[in-house]
Amino acid sequence: MAHHQVLIIGGGNAGLSIASKLLIQNSSLKIGIIEPSEKHYYQPAWTLVGGGAFDVNDTIKNEKDYIPKGTTWIKDAVATFEPEQNQVTCKSGDKHTYDYMVVVPGIQLDWHKVKGLKETLGKNGVTSNYLVEYAPYTWELLRNFKGGNAIFTNPNTPIKCGGAPQKIMYLAGDYILKNGLQPKTNIHFYSGGGIIFGVKKYADVLNQVIARYKIKTHFKHNLVEINGPNKKAFFEDENGNRIEQAFDFIHVTPPQSAPDFIKNSPLAVPGNAFGWVDVDKFTTQHNRYPNIFSCGDASSLPNAKTGAAIRKQAPVLVENLLHIMKGGKLDAKYTGYGSCPLVTGYGKLVLAEFDYDNNPMETFPFNQGKERWSMWMLKTKVLPWMYWNRILQGRA
Ligand SMILES: Cc1cc2nc3c(=O)[nH]c(=O)nc-3n(C[C@H](O)[C@H](O)[C@H](O)COP(=O)(O)OP(=O)(O)OC[C@H]3O[C@@H](n4cnc5c(N)ncnc54)[C@H](O)[C@@H]3O)c2cc1C
């Protein structure tokens, strides 16, 4: 049994940024990070990998090279939480105790919720940028595409990067247009949601993009089954009707929820099927266990689940955690800032930034509701560099 002043569950985007930021403020803290993976991934670039615009190898690095110096990496996975004893139990059977805990293990991809999907993923024209091993397959399918039905799905659950199901569709739409395939192609967007984007300013430009690529949208249609060998996808609409759609190429965004070990723990929002870690939406403190904090994809913070949002959540969490360690108050408040770099074609991007109430919260002194090459450069060059060199080090 090992004891840590601060125990962090998950060494992903949020976990490493928070550990680094804590150490910048107080280098004497004893921090343990429980993280099972040898590799660390820059997931936002998987969209670009799927579009043939980024090398997948540049999205994968060794976790050990990014674990902040001065912290202890516990290479294990948490299985259960015993918050009354300030303790966690890992898959190995080891137990760890803490004074304070930060729970940031990301989101779970629920492939099993779509019948036939797991069996056919990565073959038969069925792909997903949500897994590092299949993002290159998306590009393989696209560059071999000769026309037919190209289908893109978006589930009816919250997902990480709400824009990702559309971004790959717009890259494909641009590829199809530029290669003269539009006359013999049908692009369909099947979404479990009811609208293209929650912020009107950005929805307006996306609707123009959809018209440019001649995309047919079907809202409130949820993917329920895939038959890979027969190249058929089945959707359910809001009235429970079953719709059959033939495909030549299908990019699937899986249903998502909190990891099962969170869902089945006392930390989860009571009675909520998605099972997020139950935190206050402004302070990031757990609603029932004051020495526990969470943010990022696994948390109940009710906004876009993105790395961009974590950049604004992490400083709030760190400030509040350090305050209560000194017996102070939770002064820092998260505004709900979320951002989505909406790739709308090769060399084109709309940088959506907004708060909890879907009001735009833009960074740049120009209209971000326009497609821009400069924002494409931000996504393809600046942000990946910042991630590996500043964000994980707690310096951005
Ligand atoms: C295709 C795609 C496109 C995206 N595009 C963008 C974008 O353009 N912009 C943007 O800002 N964001 C984007 N995102 C989202 C972004 O990657 C996530 O929001 C971000 O990584 C979430 O950080 P996190 O720390 O909460 O989770 P993660 O970074 O996923 O890290 C979670 C960590 O917890 C670990 N873990 C899991 N289980 C356990 C356990 N039992 N015990 C201990 N540790 C555990 C995992 O191994 C992992 O390292 C995209 C994601 C995808 C998949």
The ligand as a Gaussian input file, in Angstrom:
#p B3LYP/6-31G(d) Opt

LIG

0 1
 C      -10.967000      11.474000     -33.389000
 C      -10.823000      12.481000     -32.288000
 C      -10.706000      13.839000     -32.605000
 C      -10.569000      14.788000     -31.593000
 N      -10.420000      16.100000     -31.954000
 C      -10.207000      17.035000     -30.993000
 C       -9.934000      18.394000     -31.354000
 O       -9.867000      18.742000     -32.523000
 N       -9.727000      19.279000     -30.370000
 C       -9.764000      18.919000     -29.042000
 O       -9.545000      19.765000     -28.187000
 N      -10.028000      17.647000     -28.668000
 C      -10.245000      16.689000     -29.610000
 N      -10.459000      15.381000     -29.239000
 C      -10.759000      15.062000     -27.831000
 C       -9.544000      14.962000     -26.905000
 O       -8.602000      14.053000     -27.407000
 C      -10.052000      14.527000     -25.538000
 O      -11.090000      15.384000     -25.124000
 C       -8.956000      14.535000     -24.481000
 O       -7.917000      13.639000     -24.827000
 C       -9.528000      14.162000     -23.122000
 O       -8.537000      14.129000     -22.150000
 P       -8.714000      13.206000     -20.850000
 O       -7.468000      13.388000     -20.057000
 O      -10.032000      13.449000     -20.224000
 O       -8.757000      11.715000     -21.462000
 P       -7.607000      10.991000     -22.265000
 O       -6.653000      11.947000     -22.870000
 O       -8.305000      10.034000     -23.170000
 O       -6.783000      10.195000     -21.150000
 C       -7.372000       9.254000     -20.285000
 C       -6.245000       8.387000     -19.709000
 O       -6.779000       7.564000     -18.660000
 C       -6.199000       6.295000     -18.761000
 N       -7.050000       5.293000     -18.110000
 C       -8.105000       4.637000     -18.655000
 N       -8.588000       3.738000     -17.772000
 C       -7.841000       3.856000     -16.651000
 C       -7.867000       3.186000     -15.390000
 N       -8.722000       2.183000     -15.124000
 N       -6.953000       3.552000     -14.454000
 C       -6.056000       4.542000     -14.700000
 N       -6.003000       5.187000     -15.891000
 C       -6.876000       4.851000     -16.850000
 C       -6.040000       6.074000     -20.266000
 O       -5.062000       5.068000     -20.553000
 C       -5.647000       7.458000     -20.757000
 O       -4.253000       7.631000     -20.809000
 C      -10.563000      14.386000     -30.231000
 C      -10.656000      13.015000     -29.909000
 C      -10.762000      12.074000     -30.920000
 C      -10.840000      10.605000     -30.575000

